[in-house]
Amino acid sequence: MKPWTAVEKLILCLQETKTIHQELIELLATEKEIYIRAQVQELEKLNHDKELYLQKIKLAEQLRFKIMEEVSTELSLIKVPQNISELLTRLPEEQKQKVWNLKIELESLIQTLSDTNKDNSIYANSALKTLNGAMDQVKESISGKKTYKKKGNFKEGPDQAGNFMSKEA
């Protein structure tokens, strides 16, 4: 069995990154449902899962940069390409199309993630407003009315002795 080339490793890395992004999109769809149903307990677990996916994406990016260095060595490039677009101009035609397709798919997934995240932030803000309103209602029902009823009367007039207290007391 022949050893994998750096470009083949790059293609595998991009495919794995694509899979991670797809799974994160599914997780964000679940997040939307949690916000709609106001399931606060599930939100904590979901946020933990999101953090794990973000760590996986970060690791995949680090691996991609490392593989890009291998690709530049394998292709005898003077400078390491900083992104896929730079690399595409130097790849053999047969591999260029695979990498290009993965790049386009990843860009689309990232845009979907961004859009879904914006939508979810709207749902999160709405859920927070609902929870704050419910908390205010609970607080008010426990503490009673916030304003005092008018029970006593003060005698209006200049500040003179006798105006503060009634002689009848």
MDTraj code that builds the backbone (N, CA, C; nanometers):
import mdtraj as md
import numpy as np

residues = "MET LYS PRO TRP THR ALA VAL GLU LYS LEU ILE LEU CYS LEU GLN GLU THR LYS THR ILE HIS GLN GLU LEU ILE GLU LEU LEU ALA THR GLU LYS GLU ILE TYR ILE ARG ALA GLN VAL GLN GLU LEU GLU LYS LEU ASN HIS ASP LYS GLU LEU TYR LEU GLN LYS ILE LYS LEU ALA GLU GLN LEU ARG PHE LYS ILE MET GLU GLU VAL SER THR GLU LEU SER LEU ILE LYS VAL PRO GLN ASN ILE SER GLU LEU LEU THR ARG LEU PRO GLU GLU GLN LYS GLN LYS VAL TRP ASN LEU LYS ILE GLU LEU GLU SER LEU ILE GLN THR LEU SER ASP THR ASN LYS ASP ASN SER ILE TYR ALA ASN SER ALA LEU LYS THR LEU ASN GLY ALA MET ASP GLN VAL LYS GLU SER ILE SER GLY LYS LYS THR TYR LYS LYS LYS GLY ASN PHE LYS GLU GLY PRO ASP GLN ALA GLY ASN PHE MET SER LYS GLU ALA".split()
xyz = np.array([
    [0.0841, -0.1179, 0.0000],
    [0.0000, 0.0000, 0.0000],
    [0.0889, 0.1247, 0.0000],
    [0.0593, 0.2183, -0.0883],
    [0.1418, 0.3390, -0.0988],
    [0.1072, 0.4384, 0.0120],
    [0.2036, 0.5157, 0.0568],
    [0.1759, 0.6172, 0.1593],
    [0.0895, 0.7299, 0.1014],
    [0.0138, 0.7909, 0.1871],
    [-0.0752, 0.8992, 0.1421],
    [0.0048, 1.0230, 0.1094],
    [-0.0358, 1.0878, 0.0058],
    [0.0287, 1.2144, -0.0280],
    [-0.0277, 1.3234, 0.0622],
    [0.0423, 1.4341, 0.0682],
    [-0.0027, 1.5464, 0.1512],
    [-0.1357, 1.6012, 0.1009],
    [-0.1554, 1.6004, -0.0299],
    [-0.2821, 1.6510, -0.0857],
    [-0.3967, 1.5575, -0.0470],
    [-0.3721, 1.4280, -0.0478],
    [-0.4761, 1.3329, -0.0044],
    [-0.5095, 1.3536, 0.1435],
    [-0.4063, 1.3814, 0.2240],
    [-0.4303, 1.4104, 0.3656],
    [-0.5148, 1.5377, 0.3804],
    [-0.4823, 1.6355, 0.2960],
    [-0.5574, 1.7610, 0.2998],
    [-0.7042, 1.7369, 0.2644],
    [-0.7287, 1.6567, 0.1635],
    [-0.8664, 1.6250, 0.1227],
    [-0.9405, 1.5550, 0.2371],
    [-0.8750, 1.4598, 0.3020],
    [-0.9372, 1.3922, 0.4169],
    [-0.9650, 1.4900, 0.5312],
    [-0.8723, 1.5789, 0.5559],
    [-0.8892, 1.6787, 0.6612],
    [-1.0079, 1.7700, 0.6301],
    [-1.0201, 1.8132, 0.5062],
    [-1.1320, 1.8991, 0.4656],
    [-1.2653, 1.8249, 0.4751],
    [-1.2639, 1.6966, 0.4395],
    [-1.3870, 1.6168, 0.4515],
    [-1.4292, 1.6038, 0.5978],
    [-1.3329, 1.5813, 0.6849],
    [-1.3634, 1.5709, 0.8282],
    [-1.4147, 1.7044, 0.8820],
    [-1.3530, 1.8127, 0.8389],
    [-1.3975, 1.9459, 0.8801],
    [-1.5405, 1.9717, 0.8332],
    [-1.5702, 1.9282, 0.7132],
    [-1.7065, 1.9412, 0.6585],
    [-1.8057, 1.8642, 0.7466],
    [-1.7702, 1.7428, 0.7856],
    [-1.8572, 1.6602, 0.8707],
    [-1.8811, 1.7283, 1.0056],
    [-1.7773, 1.7844, 1.0637],
    [-1.7907, 1.8537, 1.1920],
    [-1.8868, 1.9717, 1.1782],
    [-1.8731, 2.0476, 1.0707],
    [-1.9622, 2.1619, 1.0478],
    [-2.1072, 2.1163, 1.0292],
    [-2.1276, 2.0070, 0.9573],
    [-2.2634, 1.9557, 0.9382],
    [-2.3262, 1.9148, 1.0717],
    [-2.2472, 1.8497, 1.1561],
    [-2.2979, 1.8081, 1.2876],
    [-2.3289, 1.9301, 1.3749],
    [-2.2477, 2.0338, 1.3635],
    [-2.2720, 2.1559, 1.4400],
    [-2.4012, 2.2239, 1.3934],
    [-2.4283, 2.2199, 1.2636],
    [-2.5538, 2.2759, 1.2120],
    [-2.6734, 2.2018, 1.2716],
    [-2.6633, 2.0703, 1.2803],
    [-2.7711, 1.9920, 1.3420],
    [-2.7881, 2.0301, 1.4891],
    [-2.6778, 2.0532, 1.5571],
    [-2.6828, 2.0926, 1.6974],
    [-2.7493, 2.2299, 1.7131],
    [-2.7215, 2.3209, 1.6215],
    [-2.7835, 2.4534, 1.6270],
    [-2.9335, 2.4461, 1.5987],
    [-2.9754, 2.3508, 1.5176],
    [-3.1191, 2.3312, 1.4955],
    [-3.1858, 2.2846, 1.6248],
    [-3.1174, 2.1989, 1.6984],
    [-3.1681, 2.1539, 1.8282],
    [-3.1739, 2.2712, 1.9253],
    [-3.0739, 2.3574, 1.9193],
    [-3.0699, 2.4749, 2.0067],
    [-3.1925, 2.5633, 1.9833],
    [-3.2294, 2.5806, 1.8587],
    [-3.3478, 2.6607, 1.8252],
    [-3.4724, 2.6018, 1.8924],
    [-3.4879, 2.4709, 1.8843],
    [-3.6025, 2.4039, 1.9471],
    [-3.6016, 2.4231, 2.0984],
    [-3.4834, 2.4176, 2.1579],
    [-3.4714, 2.4362, 2.3029],
    [-3.5135, 2.5775, 2.3416],
    [-3.4738, 2.6760, 2.2634],
    [-3.5143, 2.8138, 2.2918],
    [-3.6659, 2.8304, 2.2786],
    [-3.7216, 2.7707, 2.1757],
    [-3.8659, 2.7827, 2.1533],
    [-3.9432, 2.7190, 2.2680],
    [-3.8970, 2.6026, 2.3144],
    [-3.9665, 2.5318, 2.4227],
    [-3.9216, 2.5775, 2.5612],
    [-3.8250, 2.6701, 2.5659],
    [-3.7720, 2.7256, 2.6917],
    [-3.7268, 2.6159, 2.7881],
    [-3.6470, 2.5230, 2.7381],
    [-3.5940, 2.4135, 2.8200],
    [-3.4541, 2.4499, 2.8688],
    [-3.4509, 2.5234, 2.9781],
    [-3.3258, 2.5788, 3.0290],
    [-3.2262, 2.4697, 3.0674],
    [-3.2738, 2.3608, 3.1257],
    [-3.1828, 2.2550, 3.1698],
    [-3.1075, 2.1928, 3.0512],
    [-3.1748, 2.1760, 2.9396],
    [-3.1107, 2.1160, 2.8223],
    [-3.0111, 2.2116, 2.7574],
    [-3.0308, 2.3389, 2.7802],
    [-2.9441, 2.4393, 2.7197],
    [-2.8003, 2.4289, 2.7698],
    [-2.7829, 2.3954, 2.8959],
    [-2.6482, 2.3817, 2.9523],
    [-2.5703, 2.2695, 2.8834],
    [-2.6338, 2.1548, 2.8643],
    [-2.5687, 2.0424, 2.7968],
    [-2.5373, 2.0786, 2.6514],
    [-2.6322, 2.1444, 2.5875],
    [-2.6128, 2.1836, 2.4483],
    [-2.4953, 2.2805, 2.4348],
    [-2.4841, 2.3758, 2.5257],
    [-2.3717, 2.4696, 2.5199],
    [-2.2385, 2.3976, 2.5383],
    [-2.2369, 2.2969, 2.6236],
    [-2.1158, 2.2161, 2.6414],
    [-2.0816, 2.1441, 2.5107],
    [-2.1822, 2.0866, 2.4463],
    [-2.1609, 2.0165, 2.3191],
    [-2.1106, 2.1127, 2.2112],
    [-2.1661, 2.2332, 2.2086],
    [-2.1209, 2.3332, 2.1108],
    [-1.9742, 2.3671, 2.1322],
    [-1.9343, 2.3810, 2.2570],
    [-1.7945, 2.4096, 2.2879],
    [-1.7032, 2.2980, 2.2363],
    [-1.7477, 2.1725, 2.2522],
    [-1.6686, 2.0599, 2.2020],
    [-1.6530, 2.0666, 2.0503],
    [-1.7621, 2.0993, 1.9799],
    [-1.7543, 2.1105, 1.8340],
    [-1.6620, 2.2246, 1.7922],
    [-1.6677, 2.3351, 1.8640],
    [-1.5801, 2.4473, 1.8312],
    [-1.4335, 2.4102, 1.8533],
    [-1.4065, 2.3310, 1.9561],
    [-1.2698, 2.2823, 1.9781],
    [-1.2269, 2.1892, 1.8653],
    [-1.3197, 2.1029, 1.8207],
    [-1.2875, 2.0129, 1.7085],
    [-1.2552, 2.0928, 1.5830],
    [-1.3319, 2.1982, 1.5578],
    [-1.3072, 2.2823, 1.4396],
    [-1.1708, 2.3489, 1.4508],
    [-1.1393, 2.3981, 1.5694],
    [-1.0091, 2.4628, 1.5900],
    [-0.8951, 2.3638, 1.5656],
    [-0.9093, 2.2422, 1.6168],
    [-0.8066, 2.1402, 1.5951],
    [-0.7941, 2.1034, 1.4475],
    [-0.9078, 2.0941, 1.3796],
    [-0.9062, 2.0622, 1.2360],
    [-0.8356, 2.1721, 1.1574],
    [-0.8558, 2.2973, 1.1982],
    [-0.7874, 2.4093, 1.1315],
    [-0.6364, 2.4020, 1.1542],
    [-0.5976, 2.3694, 1.2767],
    [-0.4543, 2.3552, 1.3053],
    [-0.3931, 2.2430, 1.2222],
    [-0.4656, 2.1328, 1.2112],
    [-0.4175, 2.0207, 1.1311],
    [-0.4081, 2.0596, 0.9838],
    [-0.5068, 2.1354, 0.9370],
    [-0.5066, 2.1792, 0.7971],
    [-0.3829, 2.2636, 0.7679],
    [-0.3481, 2.3549, 0.8590],
    [-0.2285, 2.4376, 0.8379],
    [-0.1021, 2.3520, 0.8346],
    [-0.0975, 2.2518, 0.9215],
    [0.0182, 2.1627, 0.9234],
    [0.0280, 2.0847, 0.7922],
    [-0.0854, 2.0362, 0.7447],
    [-0.0876, 1.9610, 0.6181],
    [-0.0529, 2.0536, 0.5014],
    [-0.0954, 2.1794, 0.5091],
    [-0.0615, 2.2751, 0.4019],
    [0.0906, 2.2912, 0.3921],
    [0.1590, 2.2856, 0.5066],
    [0.3047, 2.2911, 0.5041],
    [0.3611, 2.1687, 0.4328],
    [0.3033, 2.0511, 0.4617],
    [0.3471, 1.9276, 0.3940],
    [0.3223, 1.9370, 0.2432],
    [0.2066, 1.9902, 0.2063],
    [0.1731, 2.0039, 0.0640],
    [0.2741, 2.0954, -0.0043],
    [0.3075, 2.2059, 0.0614],
    [0.4029, 2.2988, -0.0009],
    [0.5407, 2.2349, -0.0175],
    [0.5791, 2.1512, 0.0792],
    [0.7067, 2.0792, 0.0674],
    [0.6984, 1.9780, -0.0464],
    [0.5875, 1.9042, -0.0515],
    [0.5691, 1.8007, -0.1537],
    [0.5657, 1.8603, -0.2949],
    [0.5073, 1.9791, -0.3065],
    [0.4973, 2.0437, -0.4380],
    [0.6154, 2.1367, -0.4660],
    [0.7129, 2.1380, -0.3751],
    [0.8332, 2.2218, -0.3870],
    [0.7982, 2.3706, -0.3996],
    [0.7054, 2.4148, -0.3176],
    [0.6676, 2.5559, -0.3177],
    [0.7617, 2.6341, -0.2266],
    [0.7926, 2.7550, -0.2651],
    [0.8819, 2.8385, -0.1857],
    [0.8097, 2.8881, -0.0596],
    [0.6849, 2.9261, -0.0775],
    [0.6064, 2.9818, 0.0327],
    [0.4873, 2.8907, 0.0620],
    [0.4554, 2.8732, 0.1907],
    [0.3404, 2.7917, 0.2303],
    [0.2128, 2.8716, 0.2025],
    [0.1207, 2.8155, 0.1254],
    [-0.0065, 2.8864, 0.1011],
    [-0.0821, 2.9076, 0.2325],
    [-0.1396, 3.0255, 0.2497],
    [-0.2098, 3.0577, 0.3731],
    [-0.3556, 3.0123, 0.3720],
    [-0.4072, 2.9852, 0.2530],
    [-0.5453, 2.9376, 0.2445],
    [-0.5599, 2.8447, 0.1238],
    [-0.6766, 2.7851, 0.1155],
    [-0.7035, 2.6873, 0.0086],
    [-0.6997, 2.7530, -0.1287],
    [-0.7509, 2.8746, -0.1380],
    [-0.7538, 2.9434, -0.2687],
    [-0.6133, 2.9596, -0.3255],
    [-0.5183, 2.9956, -0.2412],
    [-0.3793, 3.0082, -0.2865],
    [-0.3244, 2.8741, -0.3333],
    [-0.3604, 2.7705, -0.2622],
    [-0.3108, 2.6367, -0.2935],
    [-0.3680, 2.5845, -0.4247],
    [-0.4917, 2.6166, -0.4527],
    [-0.5585, 2.5632, -0.5717],
    [-0.4828, 2.5927, -0.7006],
    [-0.4197, 2.7081, -0.7086],
    [-0.3481, 2.7446, -0.8313],
    [-0.2255, 2.6563, -0.8556],
    [-0.1820, 2.5855, -0.7515],
    [-0.0602, 2.5050, -0.7625],
    [-0.0843, 2.3544, -0.7623],
    [-0.2096, 2.3143, -0.7459],
    [-0.2410, 2.1710, -0.7399],
    [-0.2529, 2.1101, -0.8790],
    [-0.2230, 1.9803, -0.8906],
    [-0.2483, 1.9095, -1.0164],
    [-0.3996, 1.9103, -1.0453],
    [-0.4343, 1.9118, -1.1687],
    [-0.5741, 1.9265, -1.2117],
    [-0.6679, 1.8235, -1.1492],
    [-0.6229, 1.6988, -1.1399],
    [-0.7102, 1.5923, -1.0865],
    [-0.7484, 1.6169, -0.9401],
    [-0.6583, 1.6762, -0.8628],
    [-0.6863, 1.7014, -0.7218],
    [-0.7492, 1.8387, -0.6995],
    [-0.7256, 1.9274, -0.7927],
    [-0.7769, 2.0635, -0.7806],
    [-0.9292, 2.0643, -0.7682],
    [-0.9983, 1.9837, -0.8491],
    [-1.1443, 1.9824, -0.8479],
    [-1.2001, 1.9320, -0.7143],
    [-1.1379, 1.8269, -0.6587],
    [-1.1826, 1.7734, -0.5293],
    [-1.1688, 1.8785, -0.4189],
    [-1.0533, 1.9421, -0.4152],
    [-1.0275, 2.0429, -0.3124],
    [-1.1202, 2.1630, -0.3322],
    [-1.1392, 2.2036, -0.4565],
    [-1.2284, 2.3165, -0.4879],
    [-1.3717, 2.2875, -0.4404],
    [-1.4208, 2.1678, -0.4694],
    [-1.5568, 2.1309, -0.4276],
    [-1.5710, 2.1323, -0.2754],
    [-1.4721, 2.0790, -0.2059],
    [-1.4755, 2.0796, -0.0597],
    [-1.4702, 2.2225, -0.0047],
    [-1.3910, 2.3060, -0.0682],
    [-1.3815, 2.4469, -0.0267],
    [-1.5178, 2.5150, -0.0407],
    [-1.5843, 2.4947, -0.1520],
    [-1.7163, 2.5558, -0.1759],
    [-1.8180, 2.5022, -0.0745],
    [-1.8159, 2.3720, -0.0504],
    [-1.9095, 2.3121, 0.0459],
    [-1.8853, 2.3676, 0.1865],
    [-1.7596, 2.3805, 0.2254],
    [-1.7276, 2.4356, 0.3572],
    [-1.7717, 2.5816, 0.3699],
    [-1.7494, 2.6589, 0.2661],
    [-1.7938, 2.7986, 0.2693],
    [-1.9448, 2.8076, 0.2855],
    [-2.0169, 2.7204, 0.2162],
    [-2.1624, 2.7169, 0.2274],
    [-2.2058, 2.6772, 0.3687],
    [-2.1399, 2.5766, 0.4251],
    [-2.1719, 2.5333, 0.5615],
    [-2.1424, 2.6428, 0.6635],
    [-2.0329, 2.7117, 0.6448],
    [-1.9975, 2.8201, 0.7369],
    [-2.0997, 2.9324, 0.7286],
    [-2.1470, 2.9634, 0.6089],
    [-2.2510, 3.0656, 0.5926],
    [-2.3805, 3.0210, 0.6610],
    [-2.4163, 2.8930, 0.6447],
    [-2.5354, 2.8386, 0.7104],
    [-2.5212, 2.8476, 0.8619],
    [-2.4031, 2.8136, 0.9137],
    [-2.3782, 2.8241, 1.0576],
    [-2.3950, 2.9679, 1.1061],
    [-2.3417, 3.0605, 1.0306],
    [-2.3507, 3.2010, 1.0677],
    [-2.4968, 3.2476, 1.0701],
    [-2.5718, 3.2134, 0.9666],
    [-2.7131, 3.2518, 0.9588],
    [-2.7941, 3.1883, 1.0712],
    [-2.7707, 3.0605, 1.0963],
    [-2.8439, 2.9891, 1.2013],
    [-2.8101, 3.0474, 1.3371],
    [-2.6846, 3.0820, 1.3564],
    [-2.6428, 3.1416, 1.4831],
    [-2.7115, 3.2762, 1.5062],
    [-2.7249, 3.3563, 1.4013],
    [-2.7950, 3.4851, 1.4123],
    [-2.9411, 3.4620, 1.4490],
    [-3.0049, 3.3659, 1.3828],
    [-3.1450, 3.3341, 1.4139],
    [-3.1589, 3.2875, 1.5579],
    [-3.0678, 3.2020, 1.6019],
    [-3.0742, 3.1501, 1.7383],
    [-3.0533, 3.2600, 1.8415],
    [-2.9730, 3.3597, 1.8087],
    [-2.9536, 3.4696, 1.9043],
    [-3.0837, 3.5478, 1.9221],
    [-3.1643, 3.5569, 1.8162],
    [-3.2953, 3.6220, 1.8274],
    [-3.3852, 3.5402, 1.9194],
    [-3.3864, 3.4087, 1.9005],
    [-3.4653, 3.3210, 1.9877],
    [-3.4158, 3.3274, 2.1322],
    [-3.2846, 3.3346, 2.1505],
    [-3.2276, 3.3420, 2.2858],
    [-3.2709, 3.4704, 2.3551],
    [-3.2641, 3.5820, 2.2824],
    [-3.3066, 3.7093, 2.3411],
    [-3.4547, 3.7072, 2.3759],
    [-3.5343, 3.6488, 2.2893],
    [-3.6781, 3.6377, 2.3164],
    [-3.7034, 3.5512, 2.4395],
    [-3.6308, 3.4404, 2.4499],
    [-3.6460, 3.3520, 2.5657],
    [-3.6048, 3.4234, 2.6940],
    [-3.4982, 3.5035, 2.6875],
    [-3.4548, 3.5790, 2.8047],
    [-3.5595, 3.6814, 2.8479],
    [-3.6193, 3.7492, 2.7509],
    [-3.7241, 3.8457, 2.7836],
    [-3.8426, 3.7753, 2.8485],
    [-3.8795, 3.6600, 2.7964],
    [-3.9906, 3.5834, 2.8536],
    [-3.9579, 3.5400, 2.9964],
    [-3.8374, 3.4893, 3.0174],
    [-3.7969, 3.4462, 3.1512],
    [-3.7901, 3.5641, 3.2485],
    [-3.7390, 3.6773, 3.2023],
    [-3.7331, 3.7955, 3.2887],
    [-3.8729, 3.8425, 3.3263],
    [-3.9644, 3.8386, 3.2303],
    [-4.1033, 3.8756, 3.2590],
    [-4.1654, 3.7819, 3.3599],
    [-4.1416, 3.6539, 3.3454],
    [-4.1947, 3.5553, 3.4402],
    [-4.1343, 3.5752, 3.5787],
    [-4.0039, 3.6041, 3.5843],
    [-3.9385, 3.6288, 3.7125],
    [-3.9963, 3.7526, 3.7805],
    [-4.0227, 3.8584, 3.7034],
    [-4.0824, 3.9793, 3.7596],
    [-4.2208, 3.9507, 3.8159],
    [-4.2973, 3.8692, 3.7455],
    [-4.4314, 3.8338, 3.7943],
    [-4.4224, 3.7533, 3.9234],
    [-4.3308, 3.6594, 3.9317],
    [-4.3137, 3.5798, 4.0529],
    [-4.2702, 3.6701, 4.1678],
    [-4.1748, 3.7586, 4.1411],
    [-4.1248, 3.8500, 4.2440],
    [-4.2380, 3.9397, 4.2956],
    [-4.3185, 3.9909, 4.2046],
    [-4.4290, 4.0794, 4.2435],
    [-4.5341, 4.0033, 4.3244],
    [-4.5632, 3.8794, 4.2845],
    [-4.6643, 3.8029, 4.3582],
    [-4.6155, 3.7654, 4.4985],
    [-4.4847, 3.7477, 4.5147],
    [-4.4297, 3.7143, 4.6458],
    [-4.4219, 3.8379, 4.7352],
    [-4.3779, 3.9510, 4.6801],
    [-4.3566, 4.0703, 4.7614],
    [-4.4818, 4.1562, 4.7739],
    [-4.5817, 4.1317, 4.6983],
    [-4.7031, 4.2128, 4.7033],
    [-4.6905, 4.3343, 4.6140],
    [-4.7762, 4.4326, 4.6396],
    [-4.7776, 4.5537, 4.5558],
    [-4.6500, 4.6340, 4.5767],
    [-4.6089, 4.7029, 4.4746],
    [-4.4883, 4.7828, 4.4832],
    [-4.5182, 4.9224, 4.5377],
    [-4.6402, 4.9704, 4.5236],
    [-4.6746, 5.1054, 4.5682],
    [-4.7575, 5.0987, 4.6948],
    [-4.7485, 5.2037, 4.7723],
    [-4.8241, 5.2110, 4.8963],
    [-4.9604, 5.2728, 4.8697],
    [-5.0585, 5.2279, 4.9447],
    [-5.1898, 5.2903, 4.9357],
    [-5.1853, 5.4190, 5.0160],
    [-5.2606, 5.5180, 4.9716],
    [-5.2633, 5.6453, 5.0405],
    [-5.3572, 5.6334, 5.1602],
    [-5.2999, 5.6316, 5.2813],
    [-5.3796, 5.6174, 5.4018],
    [-5.3789, 5.7452, 5.4842],
    [-5.2689, 5.8125, 5.4905],
    [-5.2587, 5.9315, 5.5746],
    [-5.2630, 6.0580, 5.4923],
    [-5.3045, 6.1664, 5.5537],
    [-5.3068, 6.2960, 5.4864],
    [-5.2165, 6.3916, 5.5614],
    [-5.1479, 6.4714, 5.4902],
    [-5.0662, 6.5763, 5.5488],
    [-5.1374, 6.7084, 5.5265],
    [-5.1246, 6.7945, 5.6247],
    [-5.1822, 6.9270, 5.6112],
    [-5.0913, 7.0080, 5.5220],
    [-5.1453, 7.0639, 5.4181],
    [-5.0680, 7.1426, 5.3234],
    [-5.0460, 7.2815, 5.3808],
    [-4.9349, 7.3409, 5.3524],
    [-4.9124, 7.4775, 5.3953],
    [-4.7674, 7.5019, 5.4243],
    [-4.7365, 7.6211, 5.4732],
    [-4.5960, 7.6528, 5.5002],
    [-4.5436, 7.5694, 5.6165],
    [-4.4133, 7.5544, 5.6166],
    [-4.3495, 7.4771, 5.7230],
    [-4.3492, 7.5590, 5.8518],
    [-4.4504, 7.5373, 5.9349],
    [-4.4609, 7.6059, 6.0638],
    [-4.4852, 7.5002, 6.1701],
    [-4.4590, 7.5393, 6.2906],
    [-4.4847, 7.4481, 6.4012],
    [-4.6328, 7.4152, 6.4033],
    [-4.6642, 7.2911, 6.4239],
    [-4.8035, 7.2491, 6.4280],
    [-4.8516, 7.1890, 6.2978],
    [-4.7828, 7.2144, 6.1878],
    [-4.8242, 7.1578, 6.0601],
    [-4.7753, 7.0142, 6.0428],
    [-4.6733, 6.9760, 6.1194],
    [-4.6205, 6.8415, 6.1047],
    [-4.7083, 6.7412, 6.1768],
    [-4.7557, 6.7746, 6.2926],
    [-4.8396, 6.6824, 6.3690],
    [-4.9702, 6.7509, 6.4086],
    [-5.0707, 6.6743, 6.4161],
    [-5.2010, 6.7270, 6.4536],
    [-5.2094, 6.7401, 6.6065],
    [-5.2813, 6.8421, 6.6538],
    [-5.2980, 6.8618, 6.7975],
    [-5.3861, 6.7516, 6.8571],
    [-5.4626, 6.6841, 6.7729],
    [-5.5546, 6.5816, 6.8200],
    [-5.4820, 6.4540, 6.8618],
    [-5.3633, 6.4350, 6.8203],
    [-5.2895, 6.3132, 6.8538],
    [-5.2566, 6.3127, 6.9972],
])
top = md.Topology()
chain = top.add_chain()
for i, resn in enumerate(residues, 1):
    res = top.add_residue(resn, chain, resSeq=i)
    for name in ("N", "CA", "C"):
        top.add_atom(name, md.element.get_by_symbol(name[0]), res)
traj = md.Trajectory(xyz[None], top)
